[in-house]
Amino acid sequence: MKVFYVLGDRLRKLRQEKKLTQEELGKKINVTKVSISGYENGNRTPDTETLQKLADFFNVTTDYLLGRTDHPNPPDQDDIPEELKDPELGLFFKELAEAPEERREQLLKIWEILKSEGDRKPNGR
């Protein structure tokens, strides 16, 4: 299955970046060298606890290890402006991103009109 090969490739790359042998990595997360080799070769899958240990050790997400995302680390919530943390805005942006290109262009034009009207009024109101 593809997930196991993605996991294996990413695990091998992360391990090699830290210049660790399979045995050294195994000792750090309390599994055998054979287990690490199996994970890297796609012959074995780590249980959820081991997967989390690997993610924590390499400071990446389990989603990254499993190939669900190509971003090793999620954005830090502190780096996201407060305005974008609003659930309604999040839903709007999600729907905007999923909308057909023509619809997005229409919405952007509407936004520009609303923005320019706001700029013409005293105090932006």
C-alpha positions in Angstrom: 0.0 0.0 0.0 1.2 3.5 -0.9 1.0 4.9 2.6 3.6 2.5 3.9 6.1 3.5 1.2 5.5 7.2 1.9 6.0 6.5 5.6 9.1 4.5 4.9 10.7 7.1 2.6 10.0 9.9 5.0 11.2 8.0 8.0 14.4 7.0 6.2 15.0 10.6 5.1 14.4 12.1 8.6 16.6 9.5 10.2 19.4 10.1 7.7 19.1 13.9 8.2 19.8 13.3 11.9 22.7 11.0 10.9 21.2 8.1 12.9 21.4 4.4 12.2 18.3 2.3 12.4 19.6 0.8 15.6 20.2 4.3 17.2 16.7 5.5 16.2 15.2 2.3 17.5 16.8 2.8 20.9 15.6 6.4 21.1 11.9 5.4 20.6 12.2 1.9 22.3 11.8 -0.4 19.3 14.2 -2.8 17.6 16.4 -2.1 14.6 14.3 -4.8 12.7 11.2 -2.7 13.4 12.8 0.5 12.0 14.0 -1.4 9.0 10.5 -2.9 8.4 8.9 0.6 8.7 11.4 2.0 6.2 11.0 -0.8 3.7 7.2 -0.8 3.9 7.1 -4.3 5.3 5.8 -3.3 8.7 3.6 -0.6 10.1 4.1 1.1 13.5 1.3 1.1 16.0 -0.3 4.4 16.8 1.9 4.9 19.9 5.1 4.3 18.0 4.0 6.5 15.1 3.4 9.3 17.6 6.8 8.7 19.1 8.4 9.0 15.7 6.5 12.2 14.9 7.5 13.7 18.3 11.1 12.6 17.9 11.4 14.2 14.5 9.2 17.2 15.4 6.8 16.5 12.5 3.1 15.5 12.4 1.8 12.0 12.0 -0.1 13.3 9.0 3.3 14.2 7.4 4.7 10.7 8.2 1.7 9.0 6.7 1.8 11.2 3.5 -1.5 13.0 4.3 0.3 16.3 3.9 3.6 17.5 2.5 4.0 20.0 5.3 6.1 18.5 8.1 4.8 21.0 10.7 1.4 22.6 11.0 1.4 26.4 11.2 1.8 27.6 14.7 -1.6 28.9 15.9 0.2 31.9 17.3 1.3 32.9 13.8 -2.3 33.0 12.5 -3.9 36.4 12.8 -6.9 36.5 15.2 -9.2 37.4 12.4 -8.5 34.2 10.5 -9.3 32.0 13.6 -13.0 32.9 13.3 -14.9 29.7 12.4 -17.2 31.5 10.0 -14.3 33.1 8.1 -12.6 29.7 8.0 -15.8 28.2 6.4 -15.9 31.1 4.0 -12.3 30.7 2.9 -12.8 26.9 2.6 -15.8 27.4 0.4 -14.0 30.1 -1.6 -11.1 27.8 -2.2 -13.4 25.1 -3.4 -15.5 27.4 -5.7 -15.1 27.3 -9.4 -12.6 29.9 -10.8 -15.4 32.0 -12.4 -17.2 32.2 -9.0 -14.0 33.2 -7.2 -13.4 36.0 -9.7 -17.0 37.3 -9.2 -16.6 37.3 -5.5 -13.3 39.2 -5.7 -15.0 41.8 -7.9 -17.8 42.2 -5.4 -15.3 42.5 -2.6 -13.4 45.2 -4.5 -16.7 47.2 -5.0 -17.5 46.9 -1.3 -14.0 47.9 -0.3 -14.0 51.0 -2.6 -17.5 52.0 -1.2 -16.1 51.8 2.3 -13.1 53.9 1.4 -15.4 56.7 0.1 -17.3 57.0 3.3 -16.0 59.1 6.3 -14.1 56.9 8.7 -14.6 53.9 6.4 -18.2 53.6 7.4 
